[in-house]
Amino acid sequence: MKHLLVWMGVVFLAVLTLTSCGGGGGGGGDGDNQLQIAGFDNNTVEPLAKLTIIGKGFNPSAYLTVNFFDDADFSLDVPVLEATTSSVIVAVPPYINKSTGKFESGTVSVRVLQNSTAGNVISNTLTGLDIGALPILTLAPGEVTANVAGFLELSLTDTINQLAELDRLPGGQFNTGDLRSRLEVIRLQYGELKTKVRNAINNPDQAETIGMINGVSISLDAESLAIADQLMVAIINETLAQLQVTSPAALASGALALTNVSSICENNPEVCGASGQPPVTLKYYRTGEVTAVEQYHYAMALPGARELFSKVANWFAATSATLGAVATVTGFGTPVVVVAAVTQVNIECMAVKYGLDAARLSANSTDKEAAQDLLEDFTGTLEYMRDSVLSPTIAAISEQAGVVYDLFTGWQPVVEDQIPDYVSQIGNFIAMPAPTGDVTGAWSGTVNNPNLGRVGCAGGESYFDLSLNEDDFTTITGSYGSVPVSGSRTGYTMTINASTRFGNRSYTWAWDGNDTISGSVAYFCWSLETGQLLNEGTGTFSVTRY
């Protein structure tokens, strides 16, 4: 069973850019009266579908998980995708029969767990949520997996071509050669994965072991490939539902995954040409202007494509976390599945959004709005990858695992080495206009201080205020609390010196050009008896002008 679940990591390495993301019950115990759940939006749900849980007392800023469990030792904690004070949305995990170790249909109970600085809270329990079985396949095991790997190979080809278009802009503003060469390595790896799966399909009696993860073999046998295909089809069907595109019967039965292209054309005729084929023109979704763009990917022509694929990325991240929980419960100390899937899914969704922005910028080299979108796409993905994915990825792997290992670690040099340089190029090109006005006024908000590990210095969120005055030469004076400050402003950047009781501290604060300032300040822990400084940290704040 273990090798089957590790292969799930390969499954979700491949599904990536195809698509996006969304289930009542009753009964249960008392739980904490501050957190109550009252029902589901659907009592019967398919694996990996969205489930909305209605209730009260949810804290959207807390860490929220949903516990799916039964009386037969099945129990999974799945991170919440979206939350308000009265509802949470989560991806439903496939049900595992713990006595057989197989994915089956089943009925579970549900409760919500909330973790915040105020403490841990568990809701009451709702019973009677029916989870369906994984989709039934009619094609040979591995067909869907191989098709999706091939789709991603072509998708990266489009992205590389769009990068090359940027290099041809006048003035030599961009140089993407190194980035394109690294993406080409990843594209070839998808081709290798496709080939290996095809070989496994054609030679079902010769299961190939392509590597090891944490001492567990990754084998391309028929049973592993069948589970891979079932999970892919489940995600594709749910994604099409979220896009409000009717799932073709062929997809529901496990036919070619790529038929979703024609489905999108049929249901969105304005996107595709008269022949029903994906268009080769770029339509500015803000202005309606149409411009010819060579080898333009069909998905990039969808109006509002960046926003759509942001939703896709979030949905896949939630789905990946769900499968990571499955892997953990079935015996893996480290959820390799979620690490691999989240890495590839978010990078691939970024690549689709990036292709849209690059096409717009190539068609109009003065489109600074497109360049700004590029910058936002890259910086957001960079921060997510660095903080949430790269470190746990490297920590999770004890041995290289052939194609699988290369696929989700091959992005590291791209993220760490190439993207920051390219972001710098874009930033210089955008050359944001200087703000008007100044920062004079009274500001209030909150500061989040660190826990310095001593009584009375536990940190947390607290009130924070600024009083500032800026003269005609952008020289700044003022204070926060009883601490006097002075400095200057250049554009949106404020260089500040604070005269604290423990000496001067220098800060760089950011102004949005309107009524918000954010930055950091020193947080001191000292003895009330001696006045001696015991420890020092840095708190982050955000204030608005009133």
Backbone torsions as a table, in degrees:
resi	resn	phi	psi	omega
1	MET	NA	-33.2	-176.1
2	LYS	-63.0	-41.5	-177.0
3	HIS	-67.5	-27.0	177.2
4	LEU	-65.8	-43.4	-175.5
5	LEU	-74.4	-32.9	174.8
6	VAL	-63.5	-37.5	179.4
7	TRP	-64.1	-23.9	175.1
8	MET	-57.0	-30.7	176.4
9	GLY	-60.8	-40.0	178.3
10	VAL	-66.7	-38.5	179.7
11	VAL	-52.6	-51.4	-172.2
12	PHE	-86.1	-5.6	165.7
13	LEU	-67.5	-29.8	-170.9
14	ALA	-94.2	-27.6	-170.8
15	VAL	-73.1	-36.5	174.6
16	LEU	15.6	-93.3	-166.8
17	THR	-82.8	3.4	-174.7
18	LEU	-63.9	-33.1	-169.0
19	THR	-172.4	-168.2	-173.7
20	SER	-122.9	-148.6	-165.7
21	CYS	-108.9	NA	NA
22	GLY	NA	NA	NA
23	GLY	NA	NA	NA
24	GLY	NA	-173.7	-173.8
25	GLY	166.6	-179.0	-179.5
26	GLY	-157.9	174.9	178.2
27	GLY	92.0	-170.3	172.2
28	GLY	117.2	169.9	-179.2
29	GLY	-84.1	-170.4	-174.4
30	ASP	-78.3	-43.5	-176.6
31	GLY	63.1	-171.0	177.4
32	ASP	-83.6	132.1	-175.1
33	ASN	-69.0	-5.5	176.3
34	GLN	-85.1	-15.4	-176.7
35	LEU	-134.2	107.9	-175.3
36	GLN	-125.2	136.5	172.9
37	ILE	-113.9	139.6	-171.6
38	ALA	-115.9	-22.8	-178.4
39	GLY	178.1	172.9	177.1
40	PHE	-108.9	159.4	174.1
41	ASP	-80.3	-11.6	177.5
42	ASN	-157.6	127.6	-179.6
43	ASN	-80.1	-17.4	-179.0
44	THR	-123.9	120.2	-173.9
45	VAL	-134.8	155.7	176.4
46	GLU	-91.8	156.0	176.8
47	PRO	-57.1	135.6	177.7
48	LEU	72.6	9.4	174.7
49	ALA	-78.7	162.6	174.6
50	LYS	-77.0	138.0	173.8
51	LEU	-124.7	125.4	175.3
52	THR	-99.9	126.2	178.6
53	ILE	-108.4	122.0	-178.0
54	ILE	-93.0	139.8	178.3
55	GLY	-174.5	-150.7	178.1
56	LYS	-152.2	156.8	176.4
57	GLY	89.1	5.8	179.2
58	PHE	-72.0	141.1	175.5
59	ASN	-107.4	104.0	-175.5
60	PRO	-59.2	-23.1	-179.1
61	SER	-88.9	-5.4	178.8
62	ALA	-84.8	168.8	174.2
63	TYR	-85.7	111.9	-175.2
64	LEU	-111.0	133.9	174.1
65	THR	-133.0	157.4	176.5
66	VAL	-115.4	128.7	179.6
67	ASN	-97.6	116.7	174.2
68	PHE	-100.4	126.8	-175.3
69	PHE	-154.2	164.2	172.9
70	ASP	-143.1	-171.5	-178.0
71	ASP	-89.1	4.9	-177.6
72	ALA	-112.7	33.0	174.8
73	ASP	74.5	7.7	173.0
74	PHE	-82.3	126.0	178.3
75	SER	-156.8	123.2	-179.8
76	LEU	-135.5	133.5	173.0
77	ASP	-102.0	118.9	-175.5
78	VAL	-117.2	127.5	179.4
79	PRO	-61.8	144.9	179.5
80	VAL	-75.6	141.1	178.4
81	LEU	-83.0	-49.3	-179.9
82	GLU	-137.6	152.0	-179.5
83	ALA	-148.6	142.3	166.5
84	THR	-125.6	-175.8	178.9
85	THR	-70.9	-16.0	-175.4
86	SER	-122.4	3.6	178.3
87	SER	-161.3	156.9	172.1
88	VAL	-133.7	149.7	177.5
89	ILE	-119.8	134.9	-175.4
90	VAL	-141.5	155.6	174.2
91	ALA	-86.9	126.5	-177.2
92	VAL	-74.9	127.6	180.0
93	PRO	-77.0	153.2	170.6
94	PRO	-65.3	144.7	-177.6
95	TYR	-84.9	135.3	178.9
96	ILE	-113.4	123.8	173.1
97	ASN	-77.1	107.3	-172.7
98	LYS	-67.0	-20.2	179.3
99	SER	-79.1	-28.0	-180.0
100	THR	-108.6	-18.5	-177.1
101	GLY	75.2	15.1	-176.7
102	LYS	-106.5	154.1	172.1
103	PHE	-78.8	125.1	-178.1
104	GLU	-143.2	179.5	169.8
105	SER	-81.9	156.8	-179.1
106	GLY	-169.8	165.6	178.1
107	THR	-113.8	130.2	-174.7
108	VAL	-129.7	166.2	171.0
109	SER	-104.7	161.4	-173.3
110	VAL	-138.2	141.1	170.7
111	ARG	-147.3	158.7	-177.4
112	VAL	-109.8	136.0	177.7
113	LEU	-113.2	132.1	-177.1
114	GLN	-124.8	123.5	-178.1
115	ASN	-120.2	123.0	178.9
116	SER	-148.8	179.3	179.1
117	THR	-63.7	-20.6	178.7
118	ALA	-79.6	-10.3	179.7
119	GLY	125.3	-178.2	-179.3
120	ASN	-100.9	135.8	-178.9
121	VAL	-131.6	138.3	177.3
122	ILE	-118.4	132.1	-178.9
123	SER	-77.7	178.1	168.1
124	ASN	-69.2	173.8	-176.5
125	THR	-109.1	137.2	171.0
126	LEU	-109.8	140.0	-179.7
127	THR	-111.1	169.3	170.1
128	GLY	83.8	30.6	173.7
129	LEU	-92.8	117.7	-178.4
130	ASP	-94.5	120.2	178.0
131	ILE	-102.0	125.2	-178.8
132	GLY	-74.5	171.6	177.3
133	ALA	-79.2	164.6	174.7
134	LEU	-66.4	154.5	-177.1
135	PRO	-56.9	146.4	176.5
136	ILE	-81.1	134.0	-178.7
137	LEU	-98.4	145.2	174.4
138	THR	-115.5	-15.4	178.1
139	LEU	-91.9	167.2	177.2
140	ALA	-62.0	142.7	178.8
141	PRO	-54.5	130.7	177.4
142	GLY	103.7	-16.1	-177.5
143	GLU	-59.8	-47.4	-178.9
144	VAL	-65.0	-44.3	-179.7
145	THR	-59.0	-45.9	-179.8
146	ALA	-64.3	-40.2	180.0
147	ASN	-63.4	-41.5	-178.8
148	VAL	-68.9	-39.2	176.8
149	ALA	-60.0	-40.2	177.0
150	GLY	-66.4	-37.7	177.5
151	PHE	-60.5	-43.1	-179.1
152	LEU	-69.1	-33.1	176.1
153	GLU	-60.4	-44.3	178.6
154	LEU	-69.5	-36.5	-179.5
155	SER	-61.9	-42.4	178.5
156	LEU	-68.5	-29.7	174.6
157	THR	-59.9	-44.1	178.2
158	ASP	-61.5	-43.9	-179.2
159	THR	-62.2	-43.8	179.4
160	ILE	-61.8	-40.1	178.7
161	ASN	-64.3	-38.9	179.1
162	GLN	-66.5	-36.8	176.2
163	LEU	-62.0	-42.2	179.5
164	ALA	-61.9	-35.2	177.8
165	GLU	-62.2	-38.6	179.8
166	LEU	-63.0	-37.2	-179.3
167	ASP	-63.8	-20.0	-178.5
168	ARG	-91.6	4.0	177.5
169	LEU	-66.0	149.8	-178.8
170	PRO	-66.7	148.8	175.5
171	GLY	89.7	-7.7	178.9
172	GLY	61.1	38.7	-178.4
173	GLN	-66.7	-28.7	-173.2
174	PHE	-124.9	148.1	174.6
175	ASN	-140.5	102.3	-174.0
176	THR	-108.6	16.4	-175.4
177	GLY	-56.4	-48.1	-178.8
178	ASP	-64.8	-42.3	179.8
179	LEU	-62.9	-41.8	179.5
180	ARG	-63.8	-38.0	-179.6
181	SER	-66.9	-35.2	178.9
182	ARG	-71.8	-39.7	177.5
183	LEU	-64.6	-33.0	178.3
184	GLU	-63.1	-36.5	176.6
185	VAL	-60.8	-44.0	179.9
186	ILE	-66.5	-39.2	179.0
187	ARG	-60.1	-42.7	178.8
188	LEU	-65.1	-32.5	179.1
189	GLN	-67.8	-36.2	174.6
190	TYR	-64.3	-38.1	176.3
191	GLY	-62.2	-38.9	178.4
192	GLU	-65.8	-40.8	178.0
193	LEU	-61.9	-44.0	178.7
194	LYS	-58.8	-44.1	-179.2
195	THR	-63.3	-43.3	-179.5
196	LYS	-63.5	-39.2	178.8
197	VAL	-68.4	-41.4	177.5
198	ARG	-59.6	-41.6	177.8
199	ASN	-62.1	-39.4	179.4
200	ALA	-66.3	-36.1	178.4
201	ILE	-65.7	-43.9	-177.0
202	ASN	-75.1	-20.1	-179.3
203	ASN	-130.0	68.8	-173.6
204	PRO	-63.7	-20.7	-179.3
205	ASP	-89.0	0.6	-178.6
206	GLN	-122.9	71.2	-178.3
207	ALA	-62.3	124.6	-178.6
208	GLU	-95.1	130.5	173.4
209	THR	-93.4	116.7	-174.0
210	ILE	-97.8	0.0	178.2
211	GLY	161.0	-172.2	179.9
212	MET	-131.9	140.2	169.6
213	ILE	-127.5	120.1	-178.5
214	ASN	51.0	39.1	175.7
215	GLY	81.8	2.0	-178.5
216	VAL	-105.5	131.0	-179.0
217	SER	-69.9	141.4	172.8
218	ILE	-106.3	109.2	-175.2
219	SER	-115.2	141.5	177.9
220	LEU	-96.0	56.0	178.4
221	ASP	-87.7	171.2	-174.6
222	ALA	-60.9	-38.5	-177.9
223	GLU	-67.7	-42.3	177.8
224	SER	-62.7	-44.6	-178.3
225	LEU	-67.4	-33.0	178.4
226	ALA	-65.1	-43.8	177.9
227	ILE	-65.0	-39.9	178.0
228	ALA	-57.5	-48.5	-179.1
229	ASP	-64.0	-42.7	-179.8
230	GLN	-59.9	-44.4	-179.2
231	LEU	-68.0	-37.5	177.1
232	MET	-62.3	-47.3	-179.3
233	VAL	-62.4	-37.8	178.0
234	ALA	-60.4	-43.8	179.6
235	ILE	-68.3	-42.8	-179.5
236	ILE	-61.9	-46.4	179.3
237	ASN	-59.1	-44.1	-178.6
238	GLU	-68.1	-37.4	179.0
239	THR	-64.1	-45.3	177.8
240	LEU	-60.7	-36.0	177.0
241	ALA	-63.7	-41.1	179.6
242	GLN	-67.5	-31.1	177.3
243	LEU	-83.3	-1.1	-178.0
244	GLN	60.0	38.1	174.3
245	VAL	-110.3	126.1	-177.8
246	THR	-63.2	130.2	179.8
247	SER	-73.1	122.2	179.1
248	PRO	-62.3	149.1	178.4
249	ALA	-58.0	-33.5	179.8
250	ALA	-62.2	-39.2	178.8
251	LEU	-67.8	-42.2	-177.4
252	ALA	-60.8	-28.8	-179.5
253	SER	-97.5	6.4	175.7
254	GLY	90.5	22.3	178.1
255	ALA	-76.0	-168.2	-171.9
256	LEU	-53.8	124.7	-178.5
257	ALA	-62.5	-29.3	-175.4
258	LEU	-74.2	-5.2	177.9
259	THR	-67.1	-10.4	177.6
260	ASN	-66.5	-17.7	176.1
261	VAL	-64.5	-51.3	-179.6
262	SER	-66.3	-31.9	177.9
263	SER	-62.9	-43.2	178.5
264	ILE	-63.7	-40.4	178.8
265	CYS	-62.7	-44.0	-178.4
266	GLU	-63.1	-38.6	-175.7
267	ASN	-90.1	-11.7	179.5
268	ASN	-134.5	70.8	-173.9
269	PRO	-60.7	-23.6	-179.5
270	GLU	-71.2	-16.2	-179.1
271	VAL	-83.7	-35.4	-173.2
272	CYS	-106.1	160.1	-179.9
273	GLY	-74.3	177.6	-177.4
274	ALA	-62.6	-27.3	-178.9
275	SER	-78.9	-5.3	-177.7
276	GLY	83.6	3.5	179.2
277	GLN	-95.1	154.5	177.4
278	PRO	-56.1	138.9	-176.1
279	PRO	-74.0	163.0	174.7
280	VAL	-117.3	29.6	176.0
281	THR	-121.1	152.1	178.3
282	LEU	-101.9	123.2	176.4
283	LYS	-107.2	116.8	177.6
284	TYR	-66.0	111.4	-173.6
285	TYR	-72.2	-10.0	176.3
286	ARG	-90.5	-32.1	-174.6
287	THR	-112.5	-19.1	-177.5
288	GLY	84.1	-3.6	-179.9
289	GLU	-69.6	137.0	-178.4
290	VAL	-108.4	130.4	179.7
291	THR	-132.5	138.0	179.4
292	ALA	-71.3	132.3	177.8
293	VAL	-134.7	124.3	-176.9
294	GLU	-67.2	137.0	176.1
295	GLN	54.4	45.9	-177.5
296	TYR	-84.1	127.8	-175.3
297	HIS	-71.9	138.6	-174.1
298	TYR	-56.9	-40.1	-175.5
299	ALA	-66.2	-26.7	-177.4
300	MET	-73.3	-14.7	-179.1
301	ALA	-89.0	-5.1	178.4
302	LEU	-64.8	131.6	176.9
303	PRO	-58.2	134.8	-179.9
304	GLY	67.8	33.9	-173.3
305	ALA	-61.1	-36.6	-179.6
306	ARG	-61.7	-44.1	-179.5
307	GLU	-65.6	-40.1	179.2
308	LEU	-60.4	-46.7	-175.8
309	PHE	-76.8	-18.9	169.8
310	SER	-64.3	-41.8	176.9
311	LYS	-64.3	-39.9	177.5
312	VAL	-58.1	-48.6	-177.2
313	ALA	-60.4	-44.3	179.7
314	ASN	-62.8	-40.7	-179.1
315	TRP	-65.4	-44.9	-180.0
316	PHE	-65.3	-35.7	177.3
317	ALA	-60.8	-42.7	178.9
318	ALA	-66.2	-41.9	178.6
319	THR	-62.7	-41.0	179.7
320	SER	-63.5	-42.8	178.0
321	ALA	-62.4	-36.2	177.4
322	THR	-61.3	-45.9	-179.9
323	LEU	-70.1	-30.5	174.1
324	GLY	-61.8	-40.0	176.3
325	ALA	-63.2	-39.1	177.6
326	VAL	-60.7	-45.9	-179.0
327	ALA	-62.3	-39.6	-179.2
328	THR	-64.0	-45.2	-177.2
329	VAL	-66.0	-31.7	-177.0
330	THR	-85.6	8.4	170.2
331	GLY	124.0	-6.3	-179.1
332	PHE	-84.1	127.9	176.1
333	GLY	-67.2	-34.1	179.3
334	THR	-119.2	124.8	-178.5
335	PRO	-73.7	77.4	-177.7
336	VAL	-59.1	-32.8	-178.9
337	VAL	-57.2	-50.1	-174.9
338	VAL	-68.1	-35.9	179.2
339	VAL	-62.7	-49.3	-179.0
340	ALA	-64.8	-45.3	-175.4
341	ALA	-67.3	-46.6	-178.6
342	VAL	-62.6	-39.6	178.7
343	THR	-57.7	-55.7	-174.4
344	GLN	-69.2	-41.5	-176.6
345	VAL	-61.2	-48.1	-176.8
346	ASN	-70.1	-36.8	175.9
347	ILE	-65.2	-42.6	-178.7
348	GLU	-67.5	-41.8	176.8
349	CYS	-63.2	-37.9	175.4
350	MET	-60.5	-40.4	-178.0
351	ALA	-64.1	-37.1	178.1
352	VAL	-66.2	-48.3	177.5
353	LYS	-60.7	-40.2	-179.3
354	TYR	-62.8	-39.9	178.6
355	GLY	-61.1	-39.9	176.8
356	LEU	-61.4	-49.9	-178.8
357	ASP	-62.5	-41.9	-179.1
358	ALA	-64.0	-39.0	179.6
359	ALA	-64.7	-42.4	178.8
360	ARG	-62.8	-42.8	-178.2
361	LEU	-69.8	-35.2	178.2
362	SER	-66.4	-38.2	-179.3
363	ALA	-71.5	-27.0	-179.5
364	ASN	-143.9	97.9	-173.2
365	SER	-67.9	-9.2	178.1
366	THR	-101.1	6.8	-178.3
367	ASP	-76.8	86.5	-176.6
368	LYS	-71.0	-21.4	176.1
369	GLU	-66.8	-40.3	176.2
370	ALA	-64.2	-39.8	178.4
371	ALA	-64.9	-38.9	177.5
372	GLN	-63.5	-39.9	176.7
373	ASP	-61.9	-40.9	176.7
374	LEU	-57.8	-46.2	-178.5
375	LEU	-61.2	-43.9	-179.7
376	GLU	-64.4	-41.9	179.0
377	ASP	-59.6	-46.2	-175.4
378	PHE	-72.4	-45.5	-176.9
379	THR	-65.9	-39.5	178.9
380	GLY	-63.0	-44.7	179.8
381	THR	-67.5	-39.8	-179.7
382	LEU	-59.4	-48.0	-178.9
383	GLU	-63.2	-42.8	-179.9
384	TYR	-63.0	-46.3	-178.1
385	MET	-63.6	-44.7	-176.3
386	ARG	-65.9	-45.3	-171.6
387	ASP	-85.5	-32.0	-170.3
388	SER	-112.6	-17.1	-171.1
389	VAL	-123.0	-49.7	-171.0
390	LEU	-62.0	-49.3	-178.6
391	SER	-60.8	-50.5	178.2
392	PRO	-65.0	-27.5	177.6
393	THR	-63.2	-51.6	-178.7
394	ILE	-63.7	-38.8	-179.2
395	ALA	-67.4	-27.6	-174.0
396	ALA	-79.2	-19.2	-171.4
397	ILE	-100.8	124.0	178.2
398	SER	-96.0	-28.1	178.5
399	GLU	-139.4	148.0	175.7
400	GLN	-64.6	143.4	-174.7
401	ALA	-124.0	53.3	173.9
402	GLY	56.2	-133.2	-177.2
403	VAL	-59.3	-42.0	-176.7
404	VAL	-60.3	-50.1	-179.2
405	TYR	-60.2	-46.4	-178.6
406	ASP	-61.4	-37.6	-176.2
407	LEU	-61.9	-47.3	-175.3
408	PHE	-97.6	-2.9	170.0
409	THR	-104.4	-16.4	-179.8
410	GLY	-63.9	-19.3	179.5
411	TRP	-77.9	-17.3	-173.6
412	GLN	-56.0	-50.6	179.1
413	PRO	-64.6	-30.3	178.1
414	VAL	-62.8	-47.9	-177.2
415	VAL	-69.5	-46.9	-171.9
416	GLU	-78.1	-33.5	-172.7
417	ASP	-103.0	-44.1	-169.8
418	GLN	-92.1	-43.2	-174.9
419	ILE	-62.0	-44.1	179.7
420	PRO	-57.8	-40.2	178.7
421	ASP	-63.2	-41.0	-177.9
422	TYR	-69.8	-37.9	176.5
423	VAL	-59.4	-39.4	179.0
424	SER	-62.8	-42.0	178.2
425	GLN	-60.2	-45.9	-178.6
426	ILE	-64.8	-41.7	-179.7
427	GLY	-59.5	-40.3	178.3
428	ASN	-67.6	-34.3	-178.6
429	PHE	-70.1	-39.6	-176.6
430	ILE	-64.0	-43.5	178.6
431	ALA	45.8	69.7	-177.4
432	MET	-56.6	139.4	-179.8
433	PRO	-65.4	149.4	179.5
434	ALA	-65.0	140.9	-179.3
435	PRO	-71.1	156.7	172.3
436	THR	-102.8	157.6	-178.5
437	GLY	88.3	-169.4	-179.4
438	ASP	-147.4	-175.0	-175.8
439	VAL	-103.0	13.6	179.5
440	THR	-62.4	134.4	176.0
441	GLY	143.2	-178.8	177.3
442	ALA	-100.3	134.0	-175.1
443	TRP	-127.5	143.2	177.1
444	SER	-144.2	154.5	-179.9
445	GLY	177.7	-140.9	-178.3
446	THR	-132.7	155.3	173.3
447	VAL	-124.4	138.2	179.0
448	ASN	-107.7	104.9	-176.2
449	ASN	-95.3	150.0	-179.4
450	PRO	-77.1	159.6	173.4
451	ASN	-81.7	115.7	-177.4
452	LEU	-91.6	8.2	171.1
453	GLY	75.8	20.2	178.8
454	ARG	-132.9	153.5	179.1
455	VAL	-59.3	129.8	-178.9
456	GLY	86.8	-4.7	-179.0
457	CYS	-126.8	45.4	-174.5
458	ALA	-79.7	-10.8	178.6
459	GLY	74.9	-152.2	-177.1
460	GLY	101.6	-173.9	-176.8
461	GLU	-88.9	136.5	178.8
462	SER	-149.4	169.2	-178.2
463	TYR	-66.7	145.5	179.9
464	PHE	-146.8	136.0	179.5
465	ASP	-137.9	153.1	177.9
466	LEU	-128.0	146.3	170.0
467	SER	-128.3	117.4	-172.5
468	LEU	-130.1	151.6	173.2
469	ASN	-136.8	130.4	179.4
470	GLU	-120.8	128.0	-179.0
471	ASP	-91.4	-173.2	-175.5
472	ASP	-68.3	-13.4	-179.8
473	PHE	-103.7	17.4	-178.8
474	THR	59.0	25.0	173.3
475	THR	-83.7	135.2	-173.6
476	ILE	-114.8	137.0	170.1
477	THR	-134.7	159.7	178.6
478	GLY	156.4	-151.5	-177.4
479	SER	-163.2	159.5	163.4
480	TYR	-126.4	124.0	-171.5
481	GLY	60.2	-126.0	178.2
482	SER	-100.4	9.6	-176.2
483	VAL	-96.7	115.2	177.7
484	PRO	-73.2	145.1	179.6
485	VAL	-131.7	155.9	174.9
486	SER	-151.2	160.3	179.7
487	GLY	164.2	-151.1	-178.0
488	SER	-152.3	167.8	179.5
489	ARG	-126.0	134.4	171.9
490	THR	-123.2	107.3	-177.0
491	GLY	63.4	-120.8	-178.8
492	TYR	-94.6	0.4	-174.5
493	THR	-105.9	130.5	178.6
494	MET	-111.1	124.5	176.1
495	THR	-101.2	115.4	-168.7
496	ILE	-121.5	139.9	171.3
497	ASN	-117.5	127.5	-179.4
498	ALA	-112.5	132.4	179.3
499	SER	-96.2	89.3	-177.1
500	THR	-89.9	170.4	179.4
501	ARG	-66.7	-13.7	179.4
502	PHE	-114.5	27.4	176.6
503	GLY	105.2	176.2	-178.2
504	ASN	-76.6	143.4	175.7
505	ARG	-130.8	137.5	-178.8
506	SER	-105.8	139.2	-178.4
507	TYR	-135.6	158.0	169.4
508	THR	-121.1	115.5	-179.5
509	TRP	-107.1	155.6	-178.6
510	ALA	-115.4	130.1	175.8
511	TRP	-109.2	137.9	-178.0
512	ASP	-84.7	3.4	-178.4
513	GLY	88.3	-6.3	179.2
514	ASN	-127.0	-104.2	-172.4
515	ASP	-126.1	32.4	177.7
516	THR	-136.3	133.7	172.9
517	ILE	-126.0	137.7	176.2
518	SER	-133.7	156.1	179.9
519	GLY	171.1	-154.2	-178.2
520	SER	-138.6	155.9	176.5
521	VAL	-141.1	157.3	179.0
522	ALA	-71.2	143.9	176.9
523	TYR	-121.1	116.7	-173.5
524	PHE	-105.9	144.0	171.5
525	CYS	-122.0	116.0	-177.6
526	TRP	-132.9	162.7	-178.9
527	SER	-77.2	127.6	177.0
528	LEU	-70.0	-21.6	-178.9
529	GLU	-82.7	-45.8	-174.7
530	THR	-106.1	-16.8	-175.4
531	GLY	76.9	5.0	-177.7
532	GLN	-74.4	137.2	176.1
533	LEU	-70.7	122.9	-178.6
534	LEU	-97.4	-35.8	-177.6
535	ASN	-162.0	157.7	-179.7
536	GLU	-141.9	140.4	177.1
537	GLY	-139.6	-170.7	-179.1
538	THR	-127.3	126.3	176.2
539	GLY	-103.0	147.7	178.3
540	THR	-107.1	140.7	-176.6
541	PHE	-132.3	162.6	170.7
542	SER	-144.9	128.3	-177.8
543	VAL	-132.1	155.2	175.6
544	THR	-122.8	152.6	-178.6
545	ARG	-81.0	139.4	178.5
546	TYR	-130.5	NA	NA
